[in-house]
Amino acid sequence: MPRKISSHKVHLKRKLLEEWRGLPLPRRTKPAKSLSNEVGSALDSLGVGSSITESDIMSAWNEMMPKVISENTRPTAFQNGYIEISVLQPSILYTLDRQMKMDIIKKFQ
């Protein structure tokens, strides 16, 4: 089993080599990463990219639906082309599902 060398010993060895050579040793750095990849993954993990489309859908929903429907419903998620809608009353759910479903699909296309 290999022995683990303490960081103090590594530091002393580094200082000794620098003094002996008369030059500082190059610092060990991590390889560079593309900033666009890092920013994109950070935004995805925060959910910023999806919140923009959700706000657009919320405003479009309120503009397209009759006042009674938009007051009693709200889109809660939009993923893979599906809209999830929260409904306050069962009668509104029935109206959306049975009577307005095709109209809603046509409006959002």
C-alpha positions as CSV (number, residue, x, y, z in Angstrom):
1,M,0.0,0.0,0.0
2,P,1.6,3.4,-1.0
3,R,2.2,5.9,1.7
4,K,0.4,9.1,1.7
5,I,2.8,12.1,1.7
6,S,1.7,15.0,3.8
7,S,1.1,18.4,2.3
8,H,3.8,19.9,4.5
9,K,6.5,17.5,3.0
10,V,5.3,18.3,-0.5
11,H,5.6,22.0,0.3
12,L,9.2,21.6,1.7
13,K,10.2,19.5,-1.3
14,R,8.9,22.2,-3.6
15,K,10.7,25.0,-1.8
16,L,14.0,23.0,-1.8
17,L,13.7,22.4,-5.6
18,E,13.0,26.1,-6.2
19,E,16.0,27.2,-4.2
20,W,18.3,24.6,-5.8
21,R,17.2,25.5,-9.4
22,G,17.0,29.2,-8.7
23,L,13.6,29.4,-10.4
24,P,10.1,28.9,-9.1
25,L,8.4,25.7,-10.2
26,P,5.4,26.1,-12.4
27,R,2.2,25.9,-10.5
28,R,-0.1,22.9,-11.1
29,T,-3.3,24.1,-12.5
30,K,-6.5,22.4,-13.6
31,P,-7.1,22.2,-17.3
32,A,-9.2,25.1,-18.7
33,K,-12.9,24.6,-19.3
34,S,-15.1,26.3,-21.8
35,L,-17.0,29.1,-20.1
36,S,-20.1,28.5,-22.2
37,N,-20.4,24.9,-21.1
38,E,-20.1,25.9,-17.4
39,V,-22.6,28.8,-17.6
40,G,-25.1,26.7,-19.6
41,S,-25.0,23.9,-17.0
42,A,-25.2,26.4,-14.1
43,L,-28.3,28.0,-15.7
44,D,-29.9,24.6,-16.3
45,S,-29.3,23.6,-12.7
46,L,-30.9,26.8,-11.5
47,G,-33.8,26.4,-13.9
48,V,-33.4,29.8,-15.4
49,G,-33.8,28.6,-19.0
50,S,-37.2,26.9,-18.3
51,S,-38.6,29.8,-16.2
52,I,-38.5,32.1,-19.2
53,T,-40.7,29.8,-21.2
54,E,-43.0,29.3,-18.2
55,S,-43.5,33.0,-17.8
56,D,-44.3,33.3,-21.5
57,I,-46.8,30.5,-21.2
58,M,-48.4,32.1,-18.2
59,S,-48.9,35.4,-20.0
60,A,-50.1,33.7,-23.2
61,W,-52.5,31.6,-21.1
62,N,-54.1,34.6,-19.5
63,E,-54.4,36.4,-22.8
64,M,-56.0,33.4,-24.7
65,M,-58.4,32.0,-22.1
66,P,-61.7,33.6,-21.1
67,K,-61.5,35.6,-17.9
68,V,-63.4,32.9,-15.9
69,I,-61.1,30.2,-17.0
70,S,-57.9,32.2,-16.5
71,E,-58.9,33.2,-13.0
72,N,-59.5,29.6,-11.9
73,T,-56.6,28.0,-13.6
74,R,-52.9,28.4,-14.0
75,P,-50.2,26.5,-16.0
76,T,-47.8,24.9,-13.5
77,A,-45.3,23.1,-15.8
78,F,-44.3,23.0,-19.5
79,Q,-42.2,20.0,-20.5
80,N,-41.7,18.0,-23.7
81,G,-44.6,19.8,-25.4
82,Y,-47.1,19.2,-22.6
83,I,-48.7,21.8,-20.4
84,E,-49.7,20.9,-16.9
85,I,-52.6,23.1,-15.6
86,S,-53.8,23.5,-12.0
87,V,-57.5,23.9,-11.6
88,L,-59.4,25.3,-8.6
89,Q,-62.9,23.8,-9.4
90,P,-63.9,20.4,-10.9
91,S,-66.4,22.2,-13.2
92,I,-63.6,24.1,-14.8
93,L,-61.6,20.9,-15.3
94,Y,-64.7,19.4,-17.0
95,T,-65.0,22.5,-19.2
96,L,-61.4,22.4,-20.2
97,D,-61.2,18.7,-20.8
98,R,-64.5,18.1,-22.6
99,Q,-65.4,21.4,-24.3
100,M,-62.3,23.5,-24.8
101,K,-59.5,21.0,-25.3
102,M,-59.4,21.2,-29.1
103,D,-59.6,25.0,-29.0
104,I,-56.7,25.3,-26.6
105,I,-54.6,23.0,-28.7
106,K,-55.3,25.1,-31.8
107,K,-54.6,28.3,-30.0
108,F,-51.2,27.2,-28.7
109,Q,-50.1,25.8,-32.1
